[in-house]
Amino acid sequence: MKKLSVVIAQTGRQVYEQILKVLGYSLICSLVLAPMLLFMNIGLAVICFLLLLFPLLSGVFYACHLQLSGEMVTVRHIVEGLRKFYVRSVAFGLFLTLFILILLSSWWYYGDQGNTLHFTIAVFQTYFVIMALISQLYTMLLIYREQLSIFQAMGKSVKLFLRYPLYTVGAFLQALCLIFILAVTVVGFLGLFFGMFGYYLNLLTANVLKESEPQHDVKPIPAEG
């Protein structure tokens, strides 16, 4: 299995070679999502955000998958990925949102109790939620790579996490570092995040699947694009 440093280097290479596509993917998503955050009230913005963020991500991830497989990719492929995987991506987004709400509510309730027992419960639930989120790192990629249902993809992502726990945790932390670096400048985040993240997760998942299932009949994405 390739080291995470190799995966991030391959991601950087893809971003450099496909910079116009990366900008295109990211700007399309940003132009769709930004007006919701700027002009809608908070409740409506959150609902629309949930209904569009993960479908947009699925469209970009799907386009990056095709690009790494050697196909010529256009905006049409993003729309195709969004349409084909819309329901599953929304369901996945709602699942992640539920866990985040559990985390926030735990600290809201137990954090105000002011005793060690409630603080310990909040810490335990925080650990549980973080592990649950990390275990789903591969889910969206598995949905279209192997044409799985949302529950099948989530289950297989958990199995990959249990098989490679340190690798998956390291990849998750590396992804957070990428997000933080891009978030330093708003322009950089809006212009690069979606495309860069798409290449990173595709290369990461291809690496894990190639190692865990060398005889699988699903053709892996070439790591070097």
Contacts in CASP RR format, 6 or more apart in sequence:
PFRMAT RR
TARGET T0000
AUTHOR 0000-0000-0000
METHOD contacts of the structure
MODEL  1
MKKLSVVIAQTGRQVYEQILKVLGYSLICSLVLAPMLLFMNIGLAVICFL
LLLFPLLSGVFYACHLQLSGEMVTVRHIVEGLRKFYVRSVAFGLFLTLFI
LILLSSWWYYGDQGNTLHFTIAVFQTYFVIMALISQLYTMLLIYREQLSI
FQAMGKSVKLFLRYPLYTVGAFLQALCLIFILAVTVVGFLGLFFGMFGYY
LNLLTANVLKESEPQHDVKPIPAEG
1 164 0 8 1.000
1 167 0 8 1.000
1 207 0 8 1.000
1 208 0 8 1.000
1 210 0 8 1.000
1 211 0 8 1.000
2 10 0 8 1.000
2 207 0 8 1.000
2 223 0 8 1.000
4 167 0 8 1.000
4 170 0 8 1.000
4 171 0 8 1.000
4 174 0 8 1.000
7 171 0 8 1.000
7 200 0 8 1.000
7 203 0 8 1.000
7 204 0 8 1.000
7 207 0 8 1.000
8 174 0 8 1.000
8 178 0 8 1.000
8 200 0 8 1.000
10 203 0 8 1.000
10 223 0 8 1.000
10 224 0 8 1.000
11 196 0 8 1.000
11 199 0 8 1.000
11 200 0 8 1.000
11 203 0 8 1.000
12 196 0 8 1.000
12 199 0 8 1.000
13 224 0 8 1.000
14 68 0 8 1.000
14 199 0 8 1.000
14 203 0 8 1.000
14 225 0 8 1.000
15 22 0 8 1.000
15 192 0 8 1.000
15 195 0 8 1.000
15 196 0 8 1.000
15 199 0 8 1.000
18 67 0 8 1.000
18 199 0 8 1.000
21 63 0 8 1.000
21 67 0 8 1.000
21 73 0 8 1.000
21 195 0 8 1.000
22 191 0 8 1.000
22 192 0 8 1.000
22 195 0 8 1.000
22 196 0 8 1.000
22 199 0 8 1.000
23 191 0 8 1.000
23 192 0 8 1.000
24 191 0 8 1.000
24 195 0 8 1.000
25 60 0 8 1.000
25 63 0 8 1.000
25 64 0 8 1.000
25 78 0 8 1.000
25 194 0 8 1.000
25 195 0 8 1.000
25 198 0 8 1.000
26 60 0 8 1.000
26 190 0 8 1.000
26 191 0 8 1.000
26 192 0 8 1.000
26 193 0 8 1.000
26 194 0 8 1.000
26 195 0 8 1.000
26 196 0 8 1.000
27 190 0 8 1.000
27 191 0 8 1.000
28 56 0 8 1.000
28 75 0 8 1.000
28 78 0 8 1.000
28 194 0 8 1.000
29 56 0 8 1.000
29 57 0 8 1.000
29 60 0 8 1.000
29 194 0 8 1.000
30 190 0 8 1.000
30 191 0 8 1.000
30 194 0 8 1.000
32 52 0 8 1.000
32 56 0 8 1.000
33 49 0 8 1.000
33 52 0 8 1.000
33 53 0 8 1.000
33 56 0 8 1.000
34 190 0 8 1.000
36 44 0 8 1.000
36 45 0 8 1.000
36 48 0 8 1.000
36 49 0 8 1.000
36 52 0 8 1.000
37 45 0 8 1.000
37 49 0 8 1.000
40 48 0 8 1.000
50 90 0 8 1.000
50 93 0 8 1.000
50 94 0 8 1.000
50 97 0 8 1.000
51 90 0 8 1.000
53 93 0 8 1.000
54 89 0 8 1.000
54 90 0 8 1.000
54 92 0 8 1.000
54 93 0 8 1.000
54 140 0 8 1.000
55 82 0 8 1.000
55 85 0 8 1.000
55 86 0 8 1.000
55 89 0 8 1.000
55 90 0 8 1.000
56 78 0 8 1.000
56 82 0 8 1.000
56 194 0 8 1.000
57 89 0 8 1.000
57 140 0 8 1.000
57 194 0 8 1.000
57 197 0 8 1.000
57 198 0 8 1.000
58 81 0 8 1.000
58 82 0 8 1.000
58 85 0 8 1.000
58 86 0 8 1.000
58 88 0 8 1.000
58 89 0 8 1.000
58 140 0 8 1.000
58 143 0 8 1.000
58 144 0 8 1.000
59 77 0 8 1.000
59 78 0 8 1.000
59 79 0 8 1.000
59 80 0 8 1.000
59 81 0 8 1.000
59 82 0 8 1.000
59 85 0 8 1.000
60 78 0 8 1.000
60 194 0 8 1.000
60 195 0 8 1.000
60 197 0 8 1.000
60 198 0 8 1.000
61 140 0 8 1.000
61 141 0 8 1.000
61 144 0 8 1.000
61 198 0 8 1.000
61 201 0 8 1.000
61 202 0 8 1.000
62 77 0 8 1.000
62 78 0 8 1.000
62 80 0 8 1.000
62 81 0 8 1.000
62 84 0 8 1.000
62 85 0 8 1.000
62 144 0 8 1.000
63 73 0 8 1.000
63 77 0 8 1.000
63 78 0 8 1.000
63 81 0 8 1.000
64 195 0 8 1.000
64 198 0 8 1.000
64 199 0 8 1.000
64 202 0 8 1.000
65 141 0 8 1.000
65 144 0 8 1.000
65 145 0 8 1.000
65 202 0 8 1.000
65 221 0 8 1.000
66 73 0 8 1.000
66 77 0 8 1.000
67 73 0 8 1.000
67 225 0 8 1.000
68 199 0 8 1.000
68 202 0 8 1.000
68 203 0 8 1.000
68 206 0 8 1.000
68 221 0 8 1.000
68 222 0 8 1.000
68 225 0 8 1.000
69 219 0 8 1.000
69 221 0 8 1.000
69 222 0 8 1.000
70 222 0 8 1.000
70 225 0 8 1.000
71 77 0 8 1.000
81 144 0 8 1.000
82 89 0 8 1.000
84 144 0 8 1.000
85 143 0 8 1.000
85 144 0 8 1.000
88 143 0 8 1.000
88 149 0 8 1.000
88 150 0 8 1.000
88 153 0 8 1.000
89 140 0 8 1.000
89 143 0 8 1.000
91 150 0 8 1.000
92 136 0 8 1.000
92 139 0 8 1.000
92 140 0 8 1.000
92 143 0 8 1.000
92 150 0 8 1.000
92 153 0 8 1.000
92 154 0 8 1.000
95 136 0 8 1.000
95 150 0 8 1.000
95 154 0 8 1.000
96 133 0 8 1.000
96 136 0 8 1.000
99 129 0 8 1.000
99 132 0 8 1.000
99 133 0 8 1.000
100 129 0 8 1.000
102 125 0 8 1.000
102 129 0 8 1.000
103 125 0 8 1.000
103 126 0 8 1.000
103 129 0 8 1.000
106 121 0 8 1.000
106 122 0 8 1.000
106 125 0 8 1.000
106 126 0 8 1.000
107 122 0 8 1.000
107 126 0 8 1.000
110 118 0 8 1.000
110 119 0 8 1.000
110 121 0 8 1.000
110 122 0 8 1.000
110 125 0 8 1.000
111 118 0 8 1.000
111 119 0 8 1.000
111 122 0 8 1.000
113 119 0 8 1.000
133 172 0 8 1.000
134 161 0 8 1.000
134 168 0 8 1.000
134 169 0 8 1.000
134 172 0 8 1.000
135 157 0 8 1.000
135 158 0 8 1.000
135 161 0 8 1.000
135 162 0 8 1.000
135 168 0 8 1.000
136 154 0 8 1.000
136 157 0 8 1.000
136 158 0 8 1.000
137 157 0 8 1.000
137 161 0 8 1.000
137 168 0 8 1.000
137 171 0 8 1.000
137 172 0 8 1.000
137 175 0 8 1.000
137 201 0 8 1.000
137 204 0 8 1.000
138 153 0 8 1.000
138 156 0 8 1.000
138 157 0 8 1.000
138 160 0 8 1.000
138 161 0 8 1.000
138 168 0 8 1.000
138 201 0 8 1.000
138 204 0 8 1.000
138 205 0 8 1.000
138 208 0 8 1.000
139 150 0 8 1.000
139 153 0 8 1.000
139 154 0 8 1.000
139 157 0 8 1.000
140 153 0 8 1.000
140 201 0 8 1.000
141 201 0 8 1.000
141 202 0 8 1.000
141 205 0 8 1.000
142 148 0 8 1.000
142 152 0 8 1.000
142 153 0 8 1.000
142 156 0 8 1.000
142 157 0 8 1.000
142 205 0 8 1.000
143 150 0 8 1.000
143 153 0 8 1.000
145 205 0 8 1.000
145 209 0 8 1.000
145 218 0 8 1.000
146 153 0 8 1.000
146 156 0 8 1.000
146 218 0 8 1.000
148 156 0 8 1.000
160 168 0 8 1.000
160 208 0 8 1.000
160 209 0 8 1.000
160 212 0 8 1.000
161 168 0 8 1.000
163 212 0 8 1.000
164 208 0 8 1.000
164 211 0 8 1.000
164 212 0 8 1.000
167 208 0 8 1.000
168 208 0 8 1.000
171 204 0 8 1.000
175 197 0 8 1.000
175 200 0 8 1.000
175 201 0 8 1.000
178 196 0 8 1.000
178 197 0 8 1.000
178 200 0 8 1.000
179 189 0 8 1.000
179 193 0 8 1.000
179 197 0 8 1.000
182 188 0 8 1.000
182 189 0 8 1.000
182 192 0 8 1.000
182 193 0 8 1.000
182 196 0 8 1.000
183 189 0 8 1.000
202 221 0 8 1.000
203 221 0 8 1.000
203 223 0 8 1.000
206 220 0 8 1.000
206 221 0 8 1.000
206 223 0 8 1.000
207 223 0 8 1.000
209 216 0 8 1.000
209 218 0 8 1.000
209 220 0 8 1.000
210 220 0 8 1.000
210 223 0 8 1.000
END
